[in-house]
Amino acid sequence: MHHESCYIDAPDDHRIFVNIWKKTKSTKKVRAILHINHGMAEHSDRYAALAERFVEEGYIVYGHDHRGHGKSVKHAELLGHYADKNGWEKVISDVFLVNRLIRERHEGTPIIIMGHSMGSFIVQAYLAENGRTVDAALLSGSALSDKLTVNFATVLAKLETKRSGPLSRSKALDFFSFGIYNREFKPTRTSADWLSRDKDEVDKYINDPLCGFLCTNQLWIDLVSGIKDIGSPDTVKKIPNDLPIFAFSGERDPLSYNKSKTHGIDLLTSHLKHSGQHYVTQKLYPGARHEILNETNRHEVIDDVLEWTEKACKLPPLKTTSTRAKKNVTTESA
């Protein structure tokens, strides 16, 4: 597999780091493009193993680091910070710039956009504005946040900003999200047990200096505002209703799980369908946690994603077959 990278300059002079994975040498036509949007407090390098599997199947994979993350951070103090103003809007605009680069380089090739966790919320917002620039969407580790949670997070973020400033990093906000998530798995071995049952993957995350950092109060305000917006039926109705969407999650993902026993993925897909989306598919994986693509059953998950993508984009059959028994994931009509 060949790996390269580049930077894209945004209108405000911010530089967006982009990873690109593809076959070292190939004369065959590219099947499709996968565009990865990573989650909060991580970066796109962590998706190299996923990219390798897609490259084996004839894809080219792009993954960029969001503002305040990975190699898109100019100065260390900006790690975990989108922007002083209009951060959410700028993050969505960055996605468009990467998408434009992909379309310029691979004209006519299907594009599948994928978002994990925070990235899944970014992707939903992007689709509402630019849904016709992609051919299918993958939402990993996502959910539909309830109004009570969103309102509480909004109030807390504003209080913390008033108390210590927009560039400060609040342990209270961090605990409200990640700390509470980890309590679901007591007794815990680490502070990140909620991510995966695979201890090696958890340790990689913990030992990565570009993962697990505290984000600024301003980023939280931007993110919660964005999540609130995509929870509105009026926003979702802007997504092309014929766009295939596959939402998948671990059954024990604490971001999606709630005490009412109604999984966040169920709520999300119902929300999408009731807002007019015709081709929404979902799948839950028993026992799996938040980072479903780094879970002990990740090969099963990737198999399912590849099969769904083949059908959703009407691609030629996959050249390889899974060693496990086939479990088809089909595009459902609402």
C-alpha contacts under 8 A as a table, 3 or more apart, distances in Angstrom:
res1	aa1	res2	aa2	distance
1	M	21	W	6.89
1	M	22	K	5.88
1	M	23	K	4.83
1	M	24	T	5.20
1	M	52	E	6.81
1	M	55	V	7.25
2	H	21	W	5.81
2	H	22	K	5.30
2	H	23	K	5.49
2	H	24	T	4.62
3	H	19	N	7.40
3	H	20	I	5.80
3	H	21	W	4.67
3	H	22	K	6.57
4	E	19	N	6.23
4	E	20	I	5.27
4	E	21	W	6.58
5	S	17	F	7.29
5	S	18	V	5.47
5	S	19	N	4.55
5	S	20	I	5.61
6	C	17	F	6.05
6	C	18	V	5.33
6	C	19	N	6.86
7	Y	15	R	5.95
7	Y	16	I	5.26
7	Y	17	F	4.64
7	Y	18	V	5.92
8	I	15	R	5.59
8	I	16	I	5.01
8	I	17	F	6.68
8	I	18	V	7.55
8	I	97	L	7.54
8	I	98	V	7.53
9	D	13	D	5.85
9	D	14	H	5.91
9	D	15	R	4.71
9	D	16	I	6.33
10	A	13	D	5.30
10	A	14	H	5.19
10	A	15	R	6.14
10	A	16	I	7.19
10	A	94	D	6.86
10	A	97	L	7.59
11	P	14	H	7.24
15	R	72	S	6.10
15	R	74	K	7.99
16	I	64	H	6.91
16	I	65	D	6.60
16	I	66	H	7.18
16	I	67	R	7.29
16	I	71	K	7.89
16	I	72	S	5.12
16	I	94	D	7.27
17	F	64	H	5.56
17	F	65	D	5.58
17	F	71	K	5.79
17	F	72	S	5.05
18	V	62	Y	6.80
18	V	63	G	5.72
18	V	64	H	4.12
18	V	65	D	6.51
18	V	98	V	7.84
19	N	44	S	7.12
19	N	45	D	7.35
19	N	62	Y	5.62
19	N	63	G	5.09
19	N	64	H	5.90
20	I	60	I	7.32
20	I	61	V	5.69
20	I	62	Y	4.64
20	I	63	G	6.60
21	W	48	A	7.89
21	W	51	A	6.47
21	W	52	E	7.39
21	W	55	V	7.06
21	W	60	I	5.91
21	W	61	V	5.09
21	W	62	Y	6.55
22	K	55	V	5.56
22	K	59	Y	6.95
22	K	60	I	4.80
22	K	61	V	6.51
23	K	26	S	6.29
23	K	55	V	6.15
23	K	56	E	7.51
23	K	58	G	7.67
23	K	60	I	7.62
29	K	58	G	7.90
30	V	33	I	7.75
30	V	58	G	5.64
30	V	59	Y	5.75
30	V	60	I	6.94
30	V	109	T	7.34
31	R	57	E	7.87
31	R	58	G	5.40
31	R	59	Y	5.37
31	R	109	T	7.24
31	R	110	P	7.53
31	R	315	L	6.94
31	R	316	P	7.86
32	A	58	G	7.43
32	A	59	Y	5.13
32	A	60	I	6.69
32	A	109	T	5.62
32	A	110	P	4.85
32	A	111	I	5.86
32	A	112	I	7.33
33	I	59	Y	5.58
33	I	60	I	5.02
33	I	61	V	5.72
33	I	62	Y	7.40
33	I	102	I	7.96
33	I	109	T	6.97
33	I	110	P	6.19
33	I	111	I	4.72
33	I	112	I	6.02
34	L	59	Y	6.94
34	L	60	I	6.43
34	L	61	V	4.74
34	L	62	Y	6.15
34	L	111	I	6.07
34	L	112	I	4.91
34	L	113	I	5.92
34	L	114	M	7.10
35	H	61	V	5.98
35	H	62	Y	4.76
35	H	63	G	5.62
35	H	99	N	7.85
35	H	111	I	7.21
35	H	112	I	6.17
35	H	113	I	4.71
35	H	114	M	5.91
36	I	44	S	7.43
36	I	61	V	7.52
36	I	62	Y	6.15
36	I	63	G	4.51
36	I	64	H	6.98
36	I	113	I	6.24
36	I	114	M	4.88
36	I	115	G	6.02
37	N	44	S	7.38
37	N	63	G	6.26
37	N	64	H	6.63
37	N	65	D	7.62
37	N	66	H	7.71
37	N	113	I	7.70
37	N	114	M	5.89
37	N	115	G	4.51
37	N	116	H	6.38
37	N	119	G	4.87
37	N	120	S	7.33
37	N	122	I	7.85
37	N	123	V	7.43
38	H	42	E	6.90
38	H	43	H	5.97
38	H	44	S	5.82
38	H	63	G	7.73
38	H	64	H	7.82
38	H	65	D	7.24
38	H	66	H	7.63
38	H	115	G	6.08
38	H	116	H	5.41
38	H	117	S	7.40
38	H	118	M	7.16
38	H	119	G	5.06
39	G	42	E	6.04
39	G	43	H	7.27
39	G	115	G	7.42
39	G	116	H	5.26
39	G	117	S	5.01
39	G	118	M	4.55
39	G	119	G	4.84
39	G	120	S	7.70
40	M	117	S	7.15
40	M	118	M	5.42
40	M	119	G	7.41
41	A	69	H	6.62
41	A	80	G	6.80
41	A	210	L	7.13
41	A	211	C	5.06
41	A	212	G	5.15
41	A	213	F	5.76
41	A	214	L	7.44
41	A	215	C	7.43
42	E	46	R	7.68
42	E	69	H	6.56
42	E	70	G	6.84
42	E	210	L	6.07
42	E	211	C	4.48
42	E	212	G	6.77
43	H	46	R	6.17
43	H	64	H	7.88
43	H	65	D	5.58
43	H	66	H	7.69
43	H	69	H	6.03
43	H	70	G	4.96
43	H	71	K	8.00
43	H	210	L	7.10
43	H	211	C	7.34
44	S	47	Y	5.64
44	S	48	A	7.73
44	S	63	G	5.48
44	S	64	H	5.86
44	S	65	D	5.64
44	S	70	G	7.40
45	D	48	A	5.75
45	D	63	G	7.94
46	R	49	A	7.56
47	Y	50	L	5.27
47	Y	51	A	6.13
47	Y	63	G	7.92
48	A	51	A	4.90
48	A	52	E	6.09
49	A	52	E	5.06
49	A	53	R	6.60
50	L	53	R	5.37
50	L	54	F	6.50
50	L	293	L	7.51
50	L	302	I	7.65
51	A	54	F	5.14
51	A	55	V	6.00
51	A	61	V	5.87
52	E	55	V	5.05
52	E	56	E	6.22
53	R	56	E	5.14
53	R	57	E	6.70
54	F	57	E	5.12
54	F	58	G	6.65
54	F	59	Y	5.43
54	F	60	I	7.38
54	F	61	V	7.30
54	F	306	L	7.83
55	V	58	G	5.11
55	V	59	Y	4.70
55	V	60	I	5.84
55	V	61	V	7.04
56	E	59	Y	7.26
57	E	318	L	6.61
57	E	319	K	6.63
57	E	320	T	7.26
64	H	98	V	7.60
65	D	69	H	5.72
65	D	70	G	5.63
65	D	71	K	6.46
65	D	72	S	5.62
66	H	69	H	5.43
66	H	70	G	7.54
66	H	72	S	6.54
66	H	82	Y	7.95
66	H	91	V	6.62
66	H	94	D	7.74
67	R	72	S	5.80
67	R	73	V	6.64
67	R	80	G	7.90
67	R	81	H	6.88
67	R	82	Y	4.96
67	R	83	A	7.67
67	R	91	V	6.51
68	G	72	S	6.54
68	G	73	V	5.35
68	G	78	L	5.82
68	G	79	L	4.59
68	G	80	G	4.50
68	G	81	H	4.53
68	G	82	Y	5.13
69	H	72	S	5.85
69	H	73	V	5.88
69	H	79	L	5.85
69	H	80	G	6.15
69	H	81	H	7.92
69	H	210	L	7.35
70	G	73	V	6.17
70	G	79	L	7.84
70	G	210	L	5.92
71	K	74	K	7.55
73	V	76	A	6.86
73	V	78	L	6.24
73	V	79	L	6.03
74	K	78	L	7.13
75	H	78	L	5.53
75	H	79	L	7.31
76	A	79	L	5.53
78	L	81	H	5.33
78	L	82	Y	7.95
79	L	213	F	7.85
79	L	215	C	7.30
80	G	213	F	7.03
80	G	214	L	6.45
80	G	215	C	4.09
80	G	216	T	5.82
80	G	219	L	7.08
81	H	84	D	7.96
81	H	167	L	7.59
81	H	215	C	6.20
81	H	216	T	5.54
81	H	218	Q	7.07
81	H	219	L	5.43
82	Y	87	G	4.98
82	Y	88	W	7.30
82	Y	90	K	7.90
82	Y	91	V	7.23
82	Y	218	Q	7.82
82	Y	219	L	5.74
83	A	86	N	6.74
83	A	87	G	4.66
83	A	90	K	7.88
83	A	218	Q	7.86
83	A	219	L	7.58
84	D	87	G	6.73
84	D	166	P	7.96
84	D	218	Q	7.19
86	N	89	E	5.45
86	N	90	K	6.24
86	N	222	D	7.54
87	G	90	K	5.14
87	G	91	V	6.22
87	G	219	L	7.17
87	G	222	D	6.03
88	W	91	V	5.14
88	W	92	I	6.38
88	W	222	D	5.35
88	W	223	L	6.54
88	W	226	G	6.51
89	E	92	I	5.23
89	E	93	S	6.17
90	K	93	S	4.90
90	K	94	D	6.14
91	V	94	D	5.09
91	V	95	V	6.59
91	V	122	I	7.67
92	I	95	V	5.20
92	I	96	F	6.62
92	I	122	I	6.49
92	I	123	V	7.96
92	I	125	A	7.12
92	I	126	Y	5.75
93	S	96	F	5.08
93	S	97	L	6.43
94	D	97	L	5.05
94	D	98	V	6.43
95	V	98	V	5.24
95	V	99	N	6.15
95	V	126	Y	7.35
96	F	99	N	4.91
96	F	100	R	6.02
96	F	126	Y	7.67
96	F	130	N	7.63
97	L	100	R	5.05
97	L	101	L	6.32
98	V	101	L	5.08
98	V	102	I	6.33
99	N	102	I	5.03
99	N	103	R	6.21
99	N	133	T	7.44
100	R	103	R	5.07
100	R	104	E	6.09
101	L	104	E	5.16
101	L	105	R	6.20
102	I	105	R	5.21
102	I	106	H	5.84
102	I	107	E	7.85
103	R	106	H	5.17
103	R	107	E	5.11
103	R	108	G	7.55
103	R	109	T	7.80
104	E	107	E	5.76
106	H	109	T	5.63
110	P	134	V	7.11
110	P	135	D	5.81
110	P	313	C	7.10
111	I	133	T	7.89
111	I	134	V	5.05
111	I	135	D	5.36
111	I	136	A	6.87
112	I	134	V	6.09
112	I	135	D	5.79
112	I	136	A	4.82
112	I	137	A	5.55
112	I	138	L	7.32
112	I	309	T	7.88
113	I	123	V	7.43
113	I	134	V	6.71
113	I	136	A	6.47
113	I	137	A	4.91
113	I	138	L	6.24
114	M	119	G	7.77
114	M	120	S	7.11
114	M	123	V	7.13
114	M	137	A	5.71
114	M	138	L	4.46
114	M	139	L	5.98
114	M	140	S	7.52
115	G	118	M	7.40
115	G	119	G	4.20
115	G	120	S	3.86
115	G	121	F	7.33
115	G	122	I	7.18
115	G	123	V	5.73
115	G	138	L	6.32
115	G	139	L	5.27
115	G	140	S	6.10
116	H	119	G	4.66
116	H	120	S	4.77
116	H	139	L	6.12
116	H	140	S	4.52
116	H	141	G	5.67
116	H	142	S	6.85
117	S	120	S	5.06
117	S	121	F	6.84
117	S	139	L	7.85
117	S	140	S	6.24
117	S	141	G	4.92
117	S	142	S	5.14
118	M	121	F	5.29
118	M	122	I	6.38
118	M	142	S	7.80
119	G	122	I	4.89
119	G	123	V	6.04
120	S	123	V	5.01
120	S	124	Q	6.26
120	S	138	L	7.93
120	S	139	L	5.20
120	S	140	S	6.44
120	S	141	G	7.52
120	S	142	S	5.96
121	F	124	Q	5.14
121	F	125	A	6.35
121	F	142	S	7.35
121	F	226	G	7.55
121	F	227	I	6.37
121	F	230	I	7.41
122	I	125	A	5.20
122	I	126	Y	6.09
122	I	226	G	7.84
123	V	126	Y	4.86
123	V	127	L	6.04
123	V	139	L	7.91
124	Q	127	L	5.13
124	Q	128	A	6.42
124	Q	230	I	6.71
124	Q	236	V	7.89
125	A	128	A	5.26
125	A	129	E	6.78
125	A	226	G	7.42
125	A	230	I	6.07
125	A	235	T	7.94
126	Y	129	E	5.32
126	Y	130	N	5.74
126	Y	131	G	6.93
127	L	130	N	5.00
127	L	131	G	3.99
127	L	132	R	7.75
127	L	238	K	7.80
127	L	239	I	5.47
127	L	240	P	7.85
128	A	131	G	5.91
128	A	235	T	6.23
128	A	236	V	6.24
128	A	237	K	7.53
128	A	238	K	4.77
128	A	239	I	4.42
128	A	240	P	7.75
129	E	238	K	7.01
129	E	239	I	7.35
130	N	133	T	5.76
130	N	239	I	7.96
131	G	134	V	6.10
131	G	239	I	5.67
131	G	240	P	5.94
131	G	243	L	7.72
132	R	135	D	7.33
132	R	240	P	6.97
134	V	137	A	7.61
135	D	243	L	6.63
135	D	244	P	7.39
135	D	313	C	6.72
136	A	243	L	5.84
136	A	244	P	4.96
136	A	245	I	5.98
136	A	309	T	7.62
136	A	312	A	6.96
136	A	313	C	7.01
137	A	243	L	7.58
137	A	244	P	6.38
137	A	245	I	4.80
137	A	246	F	6.39
138	L	245	I	5.91
138	L	246	F	4.95
138	L	247	A	5.98
138	L	248	F	7.89
139	L	142	S	6.15
139	L	245	I	7.46
139	L	246	F	6.14
139	L	247	A	4.55
139	L	248	F	6.37
140	S	247	A	5.97
140	S	248	F	5.24
140	S	249	S	5.83
140	S	292	I	7.33
141	G	247	A	7.96
141	G	248	F	6.56
141	G	249	S	4.84
141	G	250	G	7.10
141	G	253	D	7.13
141	G	255	L	7.35
141	G	256	S	7.24
141	G	290	H	5.71
141	G	291	E	6.72
141	G	292	I	6.95
142	S	247	A	7.36
142	S	248	F	7.69
142	S	249	S	7.02
142	S	255	L	7.28
142	S	256	S	6.55
142	S	264	G	7.21
142	S	265	I	6.48
142	S	268	L	7.86
143	A	255	L	7.03
143	A	256	S	5.20
143	A	263	H	7.94
143	A	264	G	4.28
143	A	265	I	5.02
143	A	266	D	7.99
143	A	267	L	6.96
143	A	268	L	5.41
144	L	231	G	6.72
144	L	256	S	7.81
144	L	264	G	5.55
144	L	265	I	7.00
144	L	267	L	5.74
144	L	268	L	4.61
144	L	271	H	7.70
145	S	149	T	6.73
145	S	150	V	6.57
145	S	227	I	7.50
145	S	228	K	7.96
145	S	231	G	7.32
145	S	264	G	7.35
146	D	149	T	5.56
146	D	150	V	6.37
147	K	150	V	5.08
147	K	151	N	5.92
147	K	228	K	7.82
148	L	151	N	5.21
148	L	152	F	6.10
149	T	152	F	5.16
149	T	153	A	6.11
150	V	153	A	5.15
150	V	154	T	6.10
150	V	224	V	6.52
150	V	227	I	7.72
150	V	228	K	6.60
151	N	154	T	5.03
151	N	155	V	6.26
152	F	155	V	5.22
152	F	156	L	6.12
153	A	156	L	5.09
153	A	157	A	5.98
153	A	173	L	7.78
153	A	224	V	6.94
154	T	157	A	5.24
154	T	158	K	6.22
154	T	221	I	6.47
154	T	224	V	6.28
154	T	225	S	7.52
155	V	158	K	5.22
155	V	159	L	6.10
156	L	159	L	5.08
156	L	160	E	6.08
156	L	173	L	7.20
157	A	160	E	5.17
157	A	161	T	6.11
157	A	173	L	6.96
157	A	217	N	5.95
157	A	218	Q	7.77
157	A	220	W	6.27
157	A	221	I	5.83
158	K	161	T	4.99
158	K	162	K	6.13
158	K	217	N	7.74
158	K	221	I	7.01
159	L	162	K	5.08
159	L	163	R	6.07
160	E	163	R	4.96
160	E	164	S	6.04
160	E	165	G	7.21
160	E	170	S	6.73
160	E	217	N	6.71
161	T	164	S	5.45
161	T	165	G	4.45
161	T	166	P	4.92
161	T	167	L	7.97
161	T	168	S	7.40
161	T	217	N	5.67
161	T	218	Q	7.19
162	K	165	G	5.73
162	K	166	P	7.74
164	S	168	S	5.98
165	G	168	S	5.56
165	G	217	N	7.36
166	P	216	T	6.49
166	P	217	N	5.01
166	P	218	Q	4.77
167	L	216	T	5.17
167	L	217	N	6.11
167	L	218	Q	6.42
168	S	216	T	5.39
168	S	217	N	5.95
169	R	214	L	5.88
169	R	215	C	5.71
169	R	216	T	4.56
169	R	217	N	5.80
170	S	173	L	5.36
170	S	174	D	6.43
170	S	214	L	7.31
170	S	215	C	7.67
170	S	216	T	7.08
170	S	217	N	6.52
171	K	174	D	4.93
171	K	175	F	6.02
171	K	214	L	7.54
172	A	175	F	5.14
172	A	176	F	6.07
173	L	176	F	5.03
173	L	177	S	6.56
174	D	177	S	5.45
174	D	178	F	5.83
174	D	179	G	6.60
174	D	214	L	6.76
174	D	215	C	8.00
175	F	178	F	5.48
175	F	179	G	4.05
175	F	180	I	6.03
176	F	179	G	6.18
176	F	180	I	5.84
177	S	180	I	5.73
177	S	181	Y	6.28
178	F	181	Y	4.96
178	F	182	N	6.27
179	G	182	N	5.35
179	G	183	R	6.60
179	G	191	S	7.49
180	I	183	R	5.25
180	I	184	E	7.23
181	Y	184	E	5.84
181	Y	194	W	6.24
181	Y	254	P	5.35
181	Y	255	L	7.01
182	N	185	F	5.78
182	N	186	K	7.47
182	N	188	T	7.52
182	N	191	S	6.51
182	N	192	A	6.50
182	N	193	D	6.16
182	N	194	W	4.96
182	N	254	P	8.00
183	R	186	K	5.62
183	R	188	T	7.72
184	E	194	W	7.48
184	E	254	P	7.26
185	F	188	T	5.91
185	F	193	D	6.96
185	F	194	W	6.66
188	T	191	S	7.23
188	T	193	D	6.37
189	R	193	D	6.70
190	T	193	D	5.63
191	S	194	W	7.91
192	A	195	L	5.77
192	A	202	V	6.33
192	A	206	I	7.26
193	D	196	S	6.14
193	D	197	R	7.14
193	D	199	K	7.94
193	D	202	V	6.60
194	W	197	R	7.92
194	W	253	D	7.30
194	W	254	P	7.18
194	W	289	R	6.18
194	W	290	H	6.47
195	L	202	V	6.74
195	L	253	D	7.80
195	L	289	R	5.69
195	L	290	H	4.76
195	L	291	E	5.18
196	S	199	K	7.21
196	S	201	E	7.13
196	S	202	V	6.40
196	S	288	A	6.93
196	S	289	R	5.17
196	S	290	H	6.32
196	S	291	E	5.84
196	S	292	I	7.28
196	S	294	N	6.65
196	S	295	E	5.29
196	S	296	T	7.62
197	R	202	V	7.96
197	R	288	A	7.06
197	R	289	R	6.96
197	R	295	E	6.15
197	R	296	T	6.36
198	D	201	E	5.46
198	D	202	V	6.46
198	D	294	N	7.38
198	D	295	E	5.83
198	D	296	T	5.53
199	K	202	V	5.03
199	K	203	D	6.12
200	D	203	D	5.11
200	D	204	K	6.20
201	E	204	K	5.06
201	E	205	Y	6.37
201	E	294	N	6.51
201	E	295	E	7.93
202	V	205	Y	5.19
202	V	206	I	6.33
203	D	206	I	5.03
203	D	207	N	6.04
204	K	207	N	5.26
204	K	208	D	6.11
205	Y	208	D	5.28
205	Y	211	C	6.03
205	Y	212	G	7.30
206	I	209	P	7.77
206	I	211	C	6.87
206	I	212	G	6.82
207	N	211	C	7.98
208	D	211	C	5.41
209	P	212	G	7.73
209	P	213	F	7.90
210	L	213	F	7.10
215	C	219	L	6.39
215	C	220	W	7.17
216	T	219	L	5.24
216	T	220	W	6.58
217	N	220	W	5.16
217	N	221	I	6.35
218	Q	221	I	5.02
218	Q	222	D	6.18
219	L	222	D	5.01
219	L	223	L	5.98
220	W	223	L	5.05
220	W	224	V	5.96
221	I	224	V	5.39
221	I	225	S	6.06
222	D	225	S	5.23
222	D	226	G	6.22
223	L	226	G	5.04
223	L	227	I	6.17
224	V	227	I	5.01
224	V	228	K	6.08
225	S	228	K	5.13
225	S	229	D	6.30
226	G	229	D	5.09
226	G	230	I	6.38
227	I	230	I	5.33
227	I	231	G	6.28
228	K	231	G	5.19
228	K	232	S	6.95
229	D	232	S	5.50
229	D	235	T	6.71
230	I	233	P	7.66
230	I	235	T	5.73
230	I	236	V	6.38
231	G	235	T	7.45
231	G	236	V	7.52
232	S	235	T	5.39
232	S	236	V	6.55
233	P	236	V	5.05
233	P	237	K	6.03
233	P	271	H	7.58
233	P	275	S	5.58
234	D	237	K	5.29
234	D	238	K	7.00
234	D	275	S	7.86
235	T	238	K	5.52
235	T	239	I	7.56
236	V	239	I	5.52
236	V	272	L	6.72
236	V	275	S	6.19
237	K	240	P	7.50
237	K	241	N	7.52
237	K	275	S	5.59
237	K	276	G	6.31
237	K	277	Q	7.78
239	I	243	L	7.65
239	I	277	Q	7.78
240	P	243	L	5.56
240	P	277	Q	7.45
241	N	276	G	5.89
241	N	277	Q	4.35
241	N	278	H	5.69
241	N	279	Y	7.54
242	D	277	Q	6.61
242	D	278	H	5.84
242	D	279	Y	6.29
243	L	277	Q	7.49
243	L	278	H	7.71
243	L	279	Y	6.50
244	P	278	H	7.86
244	P	279	Y	4.88
244	P	280	V	6.06
244	P	281	T	7.96
244	P	312	A	6.11
244	P	331	T	7.03
245	I	279	Y	6.27
245	I	280	V	4.88
245	I	281	T	6.21
246	F	280	V	5.97
246	F	281	T	4.71
246	F	282	Q	5.62
246	F	308	W	7.77
246	F	331	T	7.80
247	A	265	I	6.80
247	A	269	T	7.31
247	A	280	V	7.67
247	A	281	T	6.21
247	A	282	Q	4.70
247	A	283	K	6.64
248	F	265	I	7.14
248	F	282	Q	5.44
248	F	283	K	4.80
248	F	284	L	5.82
248	F	285	Y	7.91
249	S	253	D	6.86
249	S	256	S	7.93
249	S	265	I	6.99
249	S	283	K	6.65
249	S	284	L	5.15
249	S	285	Y	6.40
249	S	288	A	7.74
249	S	289	R	7.68
249	S	290	H	7.03
249	S	292	I	6.21
250	G	253	D	5.03
250	G	284	L	5.56
250	G	285	Y	4.85
250	G	286	P	6.48
250	G	287	G	6.63
250	G	288	A	4.17
250	G	289	R	4.70
250	G	290	H	5.92
250	G	291	E	7.71
250	G	292	I	5.80
251	E	257	Y	7.51
251	E	263	H	7.68
251	E	284	L	5.37
251	E	285	Y	5.35
251	E	286	P	5.05
251	E	287	G	5.68
251	E	288	A	5.63
251	E	289	R	6.63
252	R	256	S	7.84
252	R	257	Y	6.50
252	R	286	P	7.31
252	R	287	G	5.64
252	R	288	A	5.56
252	R	289	R	4.85
252	R	290	H	7.31
253	D	256	S	5.52
253	D	257	Y	5.98
253	D	288	A	6.77
253	D	289	R	4.18
253	D	290	H	4.35
254	P	257	Y	4.82
254	P	258	N	7.38
254	P	289	R	7.23
254	P	290	H	6.84
255	L	264	G	7.60
255	L	290	H	7.10
256	S	263	H	5.68
256	S	264	G	4.10
256	S	265	I	6.38
257	Y	261	K	6.94
257	Y	262	T	7.08
257	Y	263	H	5.06
257	Y	264	G	5.89
258	N	261	K	5.71
258	N	262	T	6.47
258	N	263	H	6.55
258	N	264	G	7.43
259	K	262	T	7.62
262	T	266	D	6.79
262	T	267	L	7.19
263	H	266	D	5.27
263	H	267	L	6.54
264	G	267	L	4.99
264	G	268	L	6.01
265	I	268	L	4.90
265	I	269	T	6.06
265	I	282	Q	7.24
265	I	284	L	7.99
266	D	269	T	5.41
266	D	270	S	6.09
266	D	282	Q	7.73
267	L	270	S	5.20
267	L	271	H	6.03
268	L	271	H	5.03
268	L	272	L	6.24
269	T	272	L	5.00
269	T	273	K	6.12
269	T	280	V	6.62
269	T	281	T	7.51
269	T	282	Q	7.04
270	S	273	K	5.12
270	S	274	H	5.95
271	H	274	H	5.25
271	H	275	S	6.11
272	L	275	S	5.15
272	L	276	G	6.59
272	L	277	Q	5.53
272	L	280	V	7.48
273	K	276	G	5.23
273	K	277	Q	4.65
273	K	278	H	6.39
273	K	280	V	6.95
273	K	334	A	5.83
274	H	277	Q	7.18
277	Q	280	V	6.66
277	Q	334	A	7.02
278	H	332	E	7.78
278	H	333	S	5.19
278	H	334	A	4.89
279	Y	331	T	6.00
279	Y	332	E	5.42
279	Y	333	S	4.83
279	Y	334	A	6.29
280	V	331	T	6.52
280	V	332	E	5.75
280	V	333	S	6.58
280	V	334	A	6.80
281	T	329	V	7.99
281	T	330	T	7.14
281	T	331	T	5.56
281	T	332	E	5.47
285	Y	288	A	5.72
288	A	292	I	6.51
288	A	295	E	6.59
288	A	296	T	7.88
288	A	297	N	7.86
289	R	292	I	6.23
289	R	295	E	7.25
291	E	294	N	5.37
291	E	295	E	6.29
292	I	295	E	5.05
292	I	297	N	7.95
292	I	298	R	6.43
292	I	301	V	7.41
293	L	298	R	5.07
293	L	301	V	6.88
293	L	302	I	7.26
294	N	298	R	5.80
295	E	298	R	5.01
297	N	300	E	5.50
297	N	301	V	6.60
298	R	301	V	4.96
298	R	302	I	6.11
299	H	302	I	5.17
299	H	303	D	6.09
300	E	303	D	5.11
300	E	304	D	6.30
300	E	324	R	7.73
301	V	304	D	5.14
301	V	305	V	6.25
302	I	305	V	4.98
302	I	306	L	6.10
303	D	306	L	5.24
303	D	307	E	6.21
303	D	322	S	6.79
304	D	307	E	5.14
304	D	308	W	6.09
304	D	327	K	7.28
304	D	328	N	6.86
304	D	329	V	5.96
305	V	308	W	5.15
305	V	309	T	6.03
305	V	329	V	7.74
306	L	309	T	5.09
306	L	310	E	6.15
307	E	310	E	5.18
307	E	311	K	6.52
307	E	318	L	7.82
307	E	328	N	6.82
307	E	329	V	6.50
308	W	311	K	5.30
308	W	312	A	5.97
308	W	328	N	7.58
308	W	329	V	5.33
308	W	330	T	5.79
308	W	331	T	6.92
309	T	312	A	5.01
309	T	313	C	5.90
309	T	314	K	7.92
309	T	315	L	7.78
310	E	313	C	5.62
310	E	314	K	5.64
310	E	315	L	4.81
310	E	316	P	6.96
310	E	317	P	6.85
310	E	318	L	7.43
311	K	314	K	4.90
311	K	315	L	6.55
311	K	330	T	7.03
311	K	331	T	7.32
312	A	315	L	7.89
312	A	330	T	7.92
312	A	331	T	6.41
318	L	321	T	7.15
322	S	325	A	7.33
322	S	326	K	7.18
